[in-house]
Amino acid sequence: MKTNLYVEMGACFLALCFALPGTVFGQTPTNEELLITIKKLEARIAELEAKAAKGSEGTASGGAVETTAVGRSGAGTVEPTTVELKKELDEIKKKEADTAPILDFFKQTQVTGYVDGYFGYDTNRPQNQVVGLRGVTTNHDSFQLNAAKLSFNKPTSGLNTLGYRFDLAYGPLADSFHSYEPVAGQQGIIKNILQAYMSYVVPIGKGLTVDVGKFTTFVGAEVFDTVDNWNYQQSILFGYAQPYYHTGLRTLYSPSEKVGLGFYLVNGWNNSFDNNTGKSLGFSLTLTPNSRFQIIQNYLGGPERNQINDPWRHLFDTVVNTTISKNVALKFNYDYGFDNFSPAVSNKVSWQGVLGAIRFSTSSQRIAFTPRFEYFTDNNAYTTGVRQAVKEITLTNEYRIKPNLSTKLEYRYDFSNQKYFPKRSDELVKDQNVFLVGIVYSFGFGKE
């Protein structure tokens, strides 16, 4: 005799439910799992309907079909289970349709981030526990969360495509990074938004990339993220010679693999809201003649004083990157900037500095040692607040316990021709020694 179709279909229904944990246990299946389950349900429904039809034919011709009596024919007995399966199938299809946009979003978006912390010790032991000559705050004798960052990035993928980037940052690094906002009240509004811009590749030539929004500066050899720098503590040039970020328009074009061009129309230096009606202009030329050598020449100029559009501040920035071998690389950065307090030439102020660093690393890149040297002159006390020539030497040993866990053991010695560095509560001295251990844990989709 044939098996009871009602029992068989009920068992099949339960088996398919357990094959789809999200249906029973509230878990969220993947898009691929949903598609596989839909195909199985569709195939099984077709099979059971075929059996039901065959059973109906057998009954009509006088054949014996064993059924569970519910006051209807054998075919009628099968019908409720088939309806349930179809209902389950419709629910799964709806769930797949509802989750598709979310899945597509995360498939197209790179989600990354990190947690950055350190312990630093200044042998001068400043009373306020703030280390001198740091553009972004570094604290003395304190276990410190430096920054926590979460990034959402959809890169453009060719001509006539759209993309975006949105970086959230929290911690003292983000706070001090935005402390130079010239318009009152803007720091609190913008300090946790490190970058926020949308991108479009205009179909011109090989593609002209246009970014609109807030982005970190194109100037200099170092960046906000300590994990991406050779040294943990950012340089004097990073803190006192260059801007941190801009708000406005950025265009990038590469006529070849060896040449890159950039044009910038922005509010100015560290302006989320402009402090005057003028705009700053920036230009960038990147030359990469081969895989071992690269030179970048940047210029940024525009009015930076509150409520006036004249005179302009100018900054010329040069970055050179050289790879000697797989285990040795060099970096060079030179800045020269000048500004005027008024159109009179006699009120001109200027600053300049040079940075050189060499990085020695193992073949696996897990261990690296980087000495860095800087010389910076602030002849008009414009950027540091003291008329001085100041230098620093930094020695950094990096060890990556895992590819996404970076530790940096660092010693930095700063020294000036003037008494500039705070010591204890009531003394200024010409130098300072800082010992620091920094740890950064990075994460992201597709990473370890």
Secondary structure as UniProt FT lines:
FT   HELIX           5..19
FT   HELIX           21..25
FT   HELIX           31..60
FT   TURN            61..62
FT   HELIX           74..108
FT   STRAND          110..122
FT   TURN            123..124
FT   TURN            127..128
FT   STRAND          142..154
FT   TURN            159..160
FT   STRAND          162..170
FT   HELIX           172..177
FT   TURN            178..180
FT   TURN            184..185
FT   HELIX           186..190
FT   TURN            191..192
FT   STRAND          193..202
FT   TURN            205..206
FT   STRAND          208..216
FT   HELIX           226..228
FT   HELIX           236..240
FT   STRAND          245..256
FT   TURN            257..258
FT   STRAND          259..266
FT   STRAND          280..290
FT   TURN            291..292
FT   STRAND          293..302
FT   TURN            306..307
FT   STRAND          313..325
FT   TURN            326..327
FT   STRAND          328..340
FT   HELIX           345..347
FT   STRAND          348..361
FT   TURN            363..364
FT   STRAND          367..378
FT   TURN            379..380
FT   STRAND          388..402
FT   TURN            403..404
FT   STRAND          405..416
FT   STRAND          421..423
FT   TURN            424..426
FT   STRAND          427..429
FT   STRAND          431..444
FT   TURN            445..446
//
